[in-house]
Amino acid sequence: MLKIIVKDGENIERALKRYKRKHRNIKVMQNLRDGQYFTKPSVKRRREIQKAAYIQTLRDQEDI
């Protein structure tokens, strides 16, 4: 459960922005979507490897 403590004199929009950032960072919606269906462990691992390879190519291009 997320708790956002609104400080004295703090703007409500600022507190809402902090809430949205925390919500996004703990990946609540992503976890709910992932739990809707079963994904084989081998498929999860393959996706992780593909993502890591993609990120590595981006970093390699940045260094050149």
N, C-alpha and C positions, 0 to 999 in steps of 0.2 A: 504494500500500500504506500502510495506516495503522499508525503506530507510537505506542504509548503507553508512555512511560517511567514505571514505578512508582517513586516516590521512597521513600527510606528511611523506614520507619515509617508509610507511607501505607496507609490502609484499602483493601482490594481492591474493596469496593463503590464507593468514590469513584473509583478508577481505571476501573472498569467503566462508571460514569456518564459519565466523560470520553470514553471510547471510543464510547459510544452517541451522545453529542452530536456528536462529530466525524463519525461515520458518517452521521448525519442531515444534518449541514450540507453534506457534499460530495455528497449525493443519490445514493448508490451504487444503491440499489434503484430509484429513479425512472429513472435512466439505463438500467438493465437492462430495465425494463418498456417504456420508450420505444423501445428497440432491437428489440423483438420483432416490430414491424410497421412498415411504411412509412407515413409521414404526408406528404401533399403540402405543399410549402412555403407555398402559399396558405392551407391549413387551419391550419398552425402560426401564421402571421401573423394570421389572423382570430381565433384563440384568444387570442393576446397582446393584441390590440386590445380584445377583449371583457373580458379580465381587467383591463386598465388602466382601462377605462371604469368597471368595477364598483368598483375601488379608489378611483377619483376621486370617485364618488358617495358612497362611505362617508366620505371625507375632507371633502367638501362638507357633508354632514349633521353632521359633527362640529363644523365651524366655526359652524354656525347656532346 
